[in-house]
Amino acid sequence: MALTIHGTDLMGYIKAGEKLEAIQQQIAEKKETLTKSKDKKGLENLGIVEEIYRRSTTKAEIMRELKTAIKSKKLDITKPELEELINLFDSKTLYELYKREAEKSARQSRRIIVISDAQEEQFNNLFPGNESKVRLLENGYDAKVFYQDKKVKRDDIIPKLIGKENLDYDNMVLFVGKFADFKGIDALLDAAKIYEKHAEVEGKRIETIIVGSGVLDDKLREQAKELNLQHTHFVGRKNHGEICKLQNLADVSLIPSRNEPFGLVVIEGTSCGHPVIATNSGGIPGILNTEKEDLSDKSKSYVTKLGVLVAPLPDRPSELDDETKERLDEMTTKYSRIEEDKKEKFPAEKAKELKISADALKAYFDEYMRTVRGLSSAVIDICDKKLEFNNDEIAKYTEETYSQEVIRDKILGVFDDVQEE
């Protein structure tokens, strides 16, 4: 059996582990509370339910055992108390099953296919002992759908998309993807504020077109409004044919992902013959770093023949809940806009609201802005032609390396390898 690993598989395994740990902690705390309150009956009930779940193999068997225990008076418990324990141990069983089956699949597979260097490293850390089975096979793209087309004209596309008044631009920046947090579109918008202002000073216009939709749609549009972006356009979802035309019009794609397992949109952009600016995280460096340079200094930007890798976005403090993270995002956008001489005081003023230290907040802001400045500087350098790329070579390299035909032959090679063992 050959097993293909997707980024969501590994994220799901990690999340299952985190959930299971939290549930086990909840059970331990419940036992401790019952012990301290000398609730022998409550402690006995919890033990009985726990034992039934431990020895039973199906949900039907669990329910039969519980009914038998209640009928025999062995389990003396109220309905709400029983429902609470059932929900608790159902969740524990679910996450244990998820982890157990994932580990079983890894053990039983003769080959394990991953799509990036970063994913291979993560898999080996999560499932040690399977390293010899792992084969790196990147995702491929359809070269009949995404390709370099020099016949595409802005006059045929732009007026209908963002209005005729926006036709006379000097450069176009493109983002394509779903509006999910890991895509880092918030950083893109903050970067757009900087390069829009630079272009205005130079008497130029850089139009940014954002293709996609998702749960963050309203939040991102509100951020763009707060930043007063004049040349950034949300155009909704588009089909592959429309995206290919936009890719051919774009001077550069901007992909500021927090963590991207591979980044198919990277090779869809380069296949159309333009460089990509992306963060040095996840699987994207494995695509852009064609010469396999040392990228270990995450504070730096790196220029490759396919684009630019900039410092990755920082992780939000783990102790913050979702609501507080929302407040942090709002503060980060405000921080990106305030004058430099006021930035020093801002973390100290806001840290108490988030219940974290001013130093921790300042470190987060500094790392976030390092990424934003890296993105904006790379855009400016490309648009000002301080940084130039061979777009024909970018398209050629992408097709020769990542077209579906090339990847298909590599996959068949893996199966042939297994059969020859």
N, C-alpha and C positions, 0 to 999 in steps of 0.2 A: 504494500500500500504506500502511495505517495501522498503526503499531506501538504497542502498549500496554506501558508500562514498569512493572514491579513492583519493590518494594524489594529483593527477593531477586535480581533481574536485576542491579541496580547493585552489590549486595554481592558477587555472583558475579564480576562483571567486575573489581572491585577486588581480590578474593581471587586471581583468576587472574593479575593483574599482579604481586601480591606473590609468588605461587608461582613464576612465571616468572623474576622477578628473583633469587629464591633459587637456582633451578636454574642460571641463567647464572653466578651467583657460584660455585656448586659446580663447574661445568665449568672456570671460570677458575682456581680453586684447584687443581684436579686437574692442569691443564696446567702450572701453576707448580711443583707438587710433582715432576712427571715431569721438568721442565726442570732443576730444582735437583739431582735425583738422577742426572741424565744418562742417563735411561732412554729412549734414542732409539726403541727398539721400541715401548714403551708410548705414547710421544707420537705415533708414526706410526700405531699402531692407533687411537688416539682420533681422529686427523685423518681417517682413512679412514671410520670409522663416522659421524663428523660430516658428511662430504661426501656419503655415501650418503643420510643422512636429509635433507640439504639439497636434493638433486636429485630425490628420489623423491616420488611423489604419493600412494601407497597403502602400507598395511602389507605387503601381499603383495609389492609391488615391492621394498620394503626388505629383506624376508627373502630374496628371490631374489638380490638384489645381495650380501647378506652371505654367502650360501652360495657364490656364485661367487667372491667374494674369498678365502674360506677355502680353497676347492678349488684355486685358482690359487696358493696360498701367499702371496698379496699381504697377506692378513690373517693374522698368526701370533699367535693369542691363545688363552688357556685358556677353558673354558666358563664358569666363575664370572666372569671378567673381562668376557667378552662379555655375559653376562646383566646385569651391573652397568651397562654402557654402554647396552644396549637399554632398560633401565628408566629410565635417566636421560634419554635422548633421546626415548623414548615420552612421558614426562611433559612435556618441553619442547614437543614437537609438539602435545600435547593443549591446553596452555594458550595456545600461539600461535594455534591454531585457534579456541579460544573467543573470544579477543580480536579476532581478524580477522573472524569472523562477526558479532560484536556491532557492530563498527565498520561493516561492510558493511550491516547492517540499518539502522543509523542513517542512512547515506548514501542508501540507496535508498528509504527511507520518505518519503512525501509529508506525512504528519502523524505526530507522536509525542505520545502521550497519557501524561501523568504525573498522579499522584493527590494531590500536595501541593506547596506552594511550596518546601518543603525538598528534595523530590525533583527539582523542576525545576532548582533551583540546582545540585544535585549532578550531574544529567545534563549540564547545560551545561558544567560544569567537566571532566567526563570525556570528553565528545564535542563539543568546540568546533566551531563552524561550522554547527551545526544549529539554532541558537536560533529562527530564524524559523518552523520547522516545529512547535515545541512548543505544545501546548494543555493547559491545566490542567482536568482533569475528575475531581472527587473520586469515591470509591467511593459506592455507594448501598446502602440497606438495604431489606428487605421490610417495608413498613408494615402488612402483614397478619399478620406474625409478631411484630414488636416495636412496641408501641403502649401508650399510657397507658390503664390499666384500674383505675379507682378502686374496683372491686368486689372486688379481691383482698384477702383477709383473712389476717393473720398466723396466726390460729388454724388455718387449713386447710393451712398450709405448714410453719411452723417446728417444731412438735412432731415431725413425721416426719423432718425434715431434721437438726436438731441437738438434739432432746430437749425435752420439755415443760418441763423445769426452766429452759430458756433463753428461754421465751416472754415473760417480763416484762421486756423491755429498753426503754430509752428511745430508742435510735437504732441504725440498722443501716448498716454500711459494707460495700460489695460490691466484690469483684474477680472478673473473669471473664477467663480466658485460659490459654494453655498455659504450663507451667512451664519456660520457657526463660530463659537469663540476661538477655537484652535486655529482658525484661518488668519487671525491677527488684523482684521480689517480696521480696527480702531487705530492701530499704529499707522496703517496706510493713510488714513484721513489726517492724522496729526502731521505726517510727512508731507502730505499734499499742501497743507497750509504753508509750509516752509518753501517748497519749490514753486508754488503759485506766486508767492510774494517775490521770490528771486526773479521769476520770469517777468513779472510786472515791472520790476526795477530795470530790467534789461530791454523793456519794450517788446516783450514776446508773450506768447500764450501757450500754456501747456494744458491740454484737455485730458482729464482723467475719466475713463469710462469704467463703471463697475457693473459687471454682468452677474446676475444671480439673485437669490432670494433666500429667505429663511427666518427663523425665530427672532433674529436680531435686527430685522429690517427696520422697525420703528426706532430702535435705540441708535442705530448707525446713522439714520437720516437726521435724527435729532442732534447727534454729535456733529455732523457736517454743517447743520444749521448754526450751531453754537460757534463753530470755527469760522463761519461766514465764508465758506468755500464758494468761489464764483465760477469755477470751471471744472467741477466734479459732478458727475452725472450718474444716478442710479437708473439703470435701463431695464431692470427685471431679467427674467430668464429668457434665453435665446436658444434656438436649435443649433445643431452642429454646423450647418451651412453658414448661418449668420455669424457664429463665433469665428469660423475660419476666415471669413472676410475681415472681421475686426482684427484678428491676429495678424493679418497681412498688412493692415493699415497702421498698426501700432509700432512705435519706435522701441518700446520695451514693455515687458510684463512685470508686474510687481506682485510678489508672493511672500508676504511677511508672516508666514505660519508660525504658530507657537510650537507645533509638533506635527509634522506631516509624514506619515509612514513611507510614502513614495513621492507623490505629487505628479499625477498624470498630466495635470494642466501645465506643468513645466515643459514636458516634451511636446505637448500640443502647441505651445507657444514657439519653442525653438524650431519645430518642424515647419513653421510658417516663415522662418527666417528673421528672427530678432532675438536679442539677448534677454535674459531673465535676471531680475534682481530678487534675491530671496534671503531668508535667514539661514544662518549656519546651524541648523538643527534638524533632527529627524532624518528622513531619507533623501532630502533634496541635495545636500552636499555630495552624495554619491553620484548624482546626475551631473551637476555642474563642475565638479572637481575632476575633469577629464584626465589630468596629469597625475592624479593621486598625490597631491601635495599635502604637507603637514598642516592641518587646519585646527590644531589643538588650542591655539590661542584664540579663544572665543571673543576677546575684546577687539579684535582686528577685523578689517574687511579684506576680502581676497578677490582678485580679478582672475577669471578663468576665460577660456576661449568661448564659453557659452554664456557668460554673464558675470554677476557680482554676488558674492556671499557676504552678508553683513552680520554683525553681532546678533545673537538670538535674543528674543524677548524674555524677560525674567518671569519666573513662576510667581504667582501671587502668594502671599504668606498663607501657609496651610491652615493656620489657626482661625482664619476668617471664614464665617459662614457665607452663604450665597448672597444674602442681602448686604452684608458688609463689603463683599467683593464688588457689588454694584456701586456702592459709595466710593470705593477705591478707584474704580474706573472713571467715575465722574470727576474725582479730584485729580486724576492723572491728566485728563483732558484740560482741566483748568490750569494745572501746573505747566503744561506744554505751551499755554498761551501767555502766561504772565511775563513781565519784564525780568531780565536776568538778575537785576539787583534785588528783586523781591523773592526770588526763588529760594534763597537761603532760609528765610523765616517761615515759608509755607509749610514744610513738613512738621515743624514744632507746633504750629497752630492747629494742624489737622490730625495729628497722631492720636490725640485723646479720643476723638470721635471713633476711631477704628480700634482703640484699645491695643495698640502696638507702640513700640518705642519710636521716637522721632528719628533715631539713627536708622532703624530698619525701614521706615517709610522713605527716608531720603535715599537710601541705597536702592530701593525699588524704583523710585522716580529716576535716579541717575542711570540705572541700567536700561530702563524703558526708553529714556531720551537718547541714550547711546544708539539704540536700534533705530529710533525715528530719524536721528541725524544721519546715520549710515544709509538709510533708505533714501532720504531726500538728497544727500550729497551724490549718491550714485546716479539718481535720476538727473540731477543738474549736470553732472559731468558727461553723461551720455547725450543729453539734449544740447549741451554747449559744444559737443564734439571734442571735449578734452579726453574722452574715453571712447574709442571706436572699435567696432567689431566687424568681422567679415560675415555678413548675414548669409551669403550663399554657402559658405563653409559650415555655418551653424546648422542650416537646413539639411545639408548633405550628411553631416556627421550624425544628426538625429535619425535620419532615415536608415542609415547603414547600421545604426546601433540599436534602435528601439522600434522599428516597424514590426508589425504583427508577424510577418513572415520570418524575420530574424529570430524573434522570441519563440515562435512555434517550433523552429528547428532545435533550439536549445532545450525546450521542454521535452521534445521527442528523444533528444539525446540522454536526458535523465532517465527516461523509461527504458531505453535501450541498455543503459548502464546497469540498471537493476536486473534486467532479464539475463544479462551476461554473468551475473554473480553465481 
